[in-house]
Amino acid sequence: MIFPIIIAVVQLVSFGHLYYIHKHGSGQFPADFIELNILAICNIGVLILAYFFYFKVDVKLSIWLVPILLSAITIALLIVLYIIMWIN
């Protein structure tokens, strides 16, 4: 029960850090984009954990939906940014 809550809190803190880097970081180097890539890779790991701890168990805890949703949003955002970069 506590494991998905910890994952969700870490994800929210990392989103806050990513927002801070985006607003106050150096304009010469895209540190926020690199951190978004790292965050998306970590969220793939969260989705793998969710597969084993949410989708494979008999009793599903609905609290797992929060980290799953945050992971999906992060990965979708990165895919959209790559598509925009590919178009331009």
Contacts in CASP RR format, 6 or more apart in sequence:
PFRMAT RR
TARGET T0000
AUTHOR 0000-0000-0000
METHOD contacts of the structure
MODEL  1
MIFPIIIAVVQLVSFGHLYYIHKHGSGQFPADFIELNILAICNIGVLILA
YFFYFKVDVKLSIWLVPILLSAITIALLIVLYIIMWIN
1 61 0 8 1.000
1 63 0 8 1.000
3 53 0 8 1.000
4 53 0 8 1.000
4 61 0 8 1.000
4 63 0 8 1.000
4 64 0 8 1.000
4 66 0 8 1.000
4 67 0 8 1.000
5 63 0 8 1.000
7 46 0 8 1.000
7 49 0 8 1.000
7 67 0 8 1.000
8 63 0 8 1.000
8 66 0 8 1.000
8 67 0 8 1.000
8 70 0 8 1.000
11 43 0 8 1.000
11 46 0 8 1.000
11 67 0 8 1.000
11 70 0 8 1.000
11 71 0 8 1.000
11 74 0 8 1.000
12 70 0 8 1.000
14 39 0 8 1.000
14 42 0 8 1.000
15 39 0 8 1.000
15 70 0 8 1.000
17 35 0 8 1.000
18 32 0 8 1.000
18 35 0 8 1.000
18 36 0 8 1.000
18 39 0 8 1.000
21 31 0 8 1.000
21 32 0 8 1.000
21 35 0 8 1.000
22 32 0 8 1.000
25 31 0 8 1.000
25 32 0 8 1.000
33 81 0 8 1.000
36 74 0 8 1.000
36 77 0 8 1.000
36 78 0 8 1.000
36 81 0 8 1.000
37 78 0 8 1.000
39 74 0 8 1.000
40 74 0 8 1.000
40 75 0 8 1.000
40 78 0 8 1.000
43 70 0 8 1.000
43 71 0 8 1.000
43 74 0 8 1.000
43 75 0 8 1.000
44 71 0 8 1.000
44 75 0 8 1.000
45 71 0 8 1.000
46 67 0 8 1.000
46 68 0 8 1.000
46 71 0 8 1.000
47 68 0 8 1.000
47 71 0 8 1.000
47 72 0 8 1.000
47 75 0 8 1.000
50 64 0 8 1.000
50 67 0 8 1.000
50 68 0 8 1.000
50 71 0 8 1.000
53 64 0 8 1.000
54 60 0 8 1.000
54 61 0 8 1.000
54 64 0 8 1.000
54 65 0 8 1.000
54 68 0 8 1.000
END
